[in-house]
Amino acid sequence: MNANVWGHRGCRGAANPPENSLAAFQSAVESGVGGIELDVHLSKDRVLVVFHDATLERMTGVAAEVTSLTLPELKKLRLLTVEKRLSKERIPTLNEVLDLVDGRRQSGPFVVNIEIKDPRSAQAVAAIIRQRLAVGWSRENFLISSFEMSCLRDIKALLPTLPIGTLFECSAEDLAQKMEETADLKPVTINIPFSALTPAASELIQAAGAMAVVWTPNETSPIELPPTKREKLIKRLREREFVAITDFPKELFQILKPNKARATAAGVLAACLAYGQQDILFRPNESGLEGLKSPSEYPQLKRFGFSELQLTAEDGVHFMAWERRGALDRPHFVLFHGNRAHWGDTGVGDPQRDRRARLKFIEELASSGAGVTAVTLRGFGGSSAIPSELGFLRDLRAVTEHLVTSGFHHRRLVVAGESLGTWAATQTAVYLTQRNSPPALLSLQNPFTCMADVGEEVVSQYPMVRSLNIGISASALDRHVLKNHFYTANLLLEVNAGTVVHIATSGKDDLVHPSHSEKLAEIARGRNLRVVRDVFAEALHHNIPPVDYARRLICLGVESCDGTSDLGELWGEPLRAIPPMDQMPYL
């Protein structure tokens, strides 16, 4: 039995019984559903019958309205199958259907979702439910739904504690307004089409304390769906907490059955990820990884007067930063590296990237006269501590304390990060905001929404995962596997509204999909943050041109810190041509 799958107008089943027939409801019960959905109308002699349409023609071939015939007249009609063949099935009454499922509801939780089509039916429905409650049925056995809100208000007045489900056939965008207009009903479910159950709609329904109920999440038997659509359906049913009303419960249960080979492989993969994530996440490539030297040993930095700064986190761990103080009228850049190496590593043996690009990047920033604090977090460079999200948080608090107490004016701060460093940069911007010192600009180079989202994308490319079609979702990774989560998207909600957010994206990113940048930009705009987007169309994750990026960052830093330029003209535009040196704003 699956409590979150209900039979839609019963169940078509192998014999394909007509919808809303006793045979369809019997088939649904036998399949193991946790409930059934049905529709009711009043006959001419005011008996509640189970029938969907207002007219009889589609299901009986008779051109008449349901309300124009008495129950004896309706009982003479036979229902048509989907193939328009005459069956032996008759139009049942609501009481007949309730009698049919009475034994099933006594054996465990079971819901009868009664959709009232005719508002005049409210009193008759309430009367039948009272009768059932008097003989042992519980209120939890019923859910009354309707598109007619006046009808639901009548039910609420007649039976105040009966579960109500509001029915909306609307877009996800209009759902919030619909729910607000019907909040007085205090519905326990919000019933919407499957296509309208977006992540935003799901969050909205959960925030209201209700359960999402979706109808017909399949146009045909799910077994006949194309593999990609079928897997998407399975994934959504397994991951989201909603009730699915379906024409094909038997077939749905069949594809939802766990595959032992896939389950075993998924368990092995999850165990490997759980125990190996430290190396995968923080140091995927040890080749050429050097200790962090003093800035005086790097010719690129020595001429700009960088000093070695040792910071101490609250747990006593020491970590390194390079720092130079620039002109007071120039931005001060606070930089965070990614997970592959520290700022000074030259990347010998790494074919994908010359890590000296990091030094070129810092050199270009310093050449503008700006100040720079390049932070190397614990576990990288000369630090022997084990890197972790909690440890990084302690490091970032120490960095924030240093910036606040060292006389750097917050309106001249530009906090920037690459890859994993985008989380560190965003967290630092939040810490600065909490200290009433929000930075002028937050720059994120190839950012990600959270580590679980990246993990799902990476894991899906493993040969074993692809061959066995194993589904390890972001939510499952987040709950059961990952020890470090890095929720950049959540942090962005806490960034000060006066901070400009710059997002630079590699068009051919081979590690973090560009869609992460799109989602973060959408979140930032939703917070009324000013957003500047740059797309380096031909770049991979690790090779955005360092000089081009530095010059772009300098331009944006000067404009953001001065607050005199109209950044609106840059919104949503790709990277513009880098200006010649004699046209740079800092020269």
DOLO-131872 format. One record per residue (C-alpha): z, x, y. Coordinates in steps of 0.2 Angstrom, whole numbers, plus 5000, padded with zeros to 4 digits. Each point is the difference from the previous one (the first is absolute). Layout:
N
ZXY...
***
This chain:
587
500050005000499650065018501049915013498850065014498449934992499749815001498649894993498849945014499849814996500550054983499050124990498250014995500350084984498950044986499549824997499749985019500949845002499749915017501250055015501549895003500049934982501450004987499050124989499850125015501949995003500450024981498850155000500950085015501749974992499550084984499350155009501750055006499949965019501549985011499449845008498649895003499149935016499449835001499449875013500549825002499349845008500649825000499049874991499649835007501649934991501050155007500250114985499950185002498650084990499550184998498350035008499350125012498649925010500249845011498449934991499749994981498250055000500150194996501249984986499549834992498349965007500649845008499649985019501749935005501650065008501650024990501049885011498749864997500449984982501649954991500850114986499249894986498350025008500250195002500650024982498349934994499150155007499850164991500050175008498550125001500150184995499350145011498449984991500049825005500249944982501149854997501650044992501349904991501350045014500649865012500850015017501950034997501449935010501350125007501349934989498950044984499850185006501850025003500449934983498750124992500950165008501849934998500350104984499350165008501149995015501549984989499750174992500050105016499550015018498549895004499249935016498949855002499150035017499649825006498750015014500049835009498249965006500449825007501550005013500349824995500650084983501650085007501249864995499249974983500250194996501850005006500449854989499350084985500950175003501749905003499749924982499750174993501550085008501149864993499550054982500250195001498650075009500550125014499450025018499350174995498849924988499049935015499150075014499249875012498550065010498749935012498850035014500749855009501650065008500549835005500149964981501150154997501249955014500149824991500550094984501250115009500849845008500149914983500650154989500650145012500450134987498449994991498950165000498549985012498450105001498950005015498250014996498850095012498250034998499850125015499650185003501450135000499950025019500449815002501450004987501450065012499749855012499949884985501750064994500849995017499449825002500849954983501650105000501049845001499549964982500950164994498750024986500450104985498250054997498550025011498449954991498450085005498350064993500150164990498750085013501349965014501450114992499850155010501450135001500449935017500149834994501150054985501250095012500049845011500449894986501450114993500750025018500249815000501050004984498649914990498950034985498150025001499149884988498150034999498749894992498650054989500050195001498450004989498449915002499650024981500950064985500950165005499350084984498249975007500450085016499250175004501150144995500450055018500549825006501049974984501050165002500349955018500649834995501250084987500650125012500449875013500849884987501150144994500550085017500349855011501349874998499149835001499649864989498249984994499349834996498550034989498749904990500150144986501850044996499650044982498750135005501150065014501450044988498850094989499450125013501850025006500650064983500650185000498950124992501150124989498850155003499949975018501949975002500350164990498850105011500749935016501850054994499450174996499150025017501549935009501250124992498850155004500049945018501949975001500450184994498550095007499949925018501050145008498650134997498649875002500749945017500650155008499150154993498449954991499250185002501150154999498550125001500150125015501649915007500950135011501750025007500149955019499950155011500750035017498749945014500050185006499150054984498649875004498850075013499449835004501849955006500750175006499049995016500749835005501850054998500549904985501850024994500849974983501249865001501249964986500649824999501549944989500049834992501749904998500150054982500050195005498150034995499150125011498249985004498850085012499049955015498850105012500249965018499350055017500549915017498449965010499849955018501149865006498549895005499250024982500349914984501250074987499349984982501249974986499050034984500449964981498950074986499549914984500550034982498950144995500750145010500950055016499250055017499850184996499350004983498250075000499549914984499350144990499249934984499949835007498149955000500249835008500850075016500350165010501849965005499850125014499349855009501849955003500250165010498449975009500749835004501650065007499150145010498849885008501549895006500950155007498550065009500149845011501650065007500949864990501750034991500049994981501449984987499250024983501349944987500050074982501149884989501250044987499250064983498550085009499950185008501650104998501149854996500750004982500649815001499149874989498949895011500449814999499949855012501950005003500050185004498549985012500949865009501550125003498750145006499249875012501749955007500350195004498350015008500349855010501750075006499250165005498649915010501349895009501250145004498850135005499449935016498349934994499649855010499549864987498549945011499250174997500350004981498549984988500549984982498750044988499850014981498750034986500049904984501950004993500450075018499449835007501649924992501150145008499249985017500249815000501850014994500350135014499349885013501149874993501550115002499550055017499949825005501749964993500650145011499249915015498750155001498449924993498550125000498549985010498850024986500149984981498550084991499749974981498650104991499549914984501649904998500549884986501049845000501250054986500050124985499949854988498449955007499350174999500750024982499149844994498350065007500350184992500649934983498549884999498950154999500850084985498850004985501349934989500349865012498249965002499650004982501449894995500049905016501850025003500749925015501550095009500249915016500750075016501549894999500450064982499850185006501249975015501349914989500050094984499250175002500050085017501650095007499250035017499249855008499450055018499849835008498950055015499549825003501749945001500550145012498549965012500949835003501450095009499050115011500249975019498749895008499850145014499450124987498150034997499550014982498550114996499349984982498750134994499149974984498950094989498549904995499850074983501950024996500150054982501949974999500649865012498849865002499549975018500649824998501750065002499650055018499249835003501649914994501150115010498949975016500249824997501950014998500150105016498949885010501149864993501550095009499050005016499850194999498550095008498950064986498750145001498950024984499050154996498950024984499450174994498549924990499650154989501850074998501050004984501949984999500350195004498650065011500049915017499450135012501650085007499350055017499149835003501649914994501150105011498949985016499949814997501950004998500250105016499049885010500949854993501750095003499650035018499449825003501549934991501350115009499349975017499849824997498549995013498549994989499449844992500150034981499349824998498250085000500450104985500649864989499149984984498750135004499550144988500350185006499050045015499250175003501250145004499950055018499550175005501450125003499749995019500249815000501650004990501449915010501350144998498950145007
***
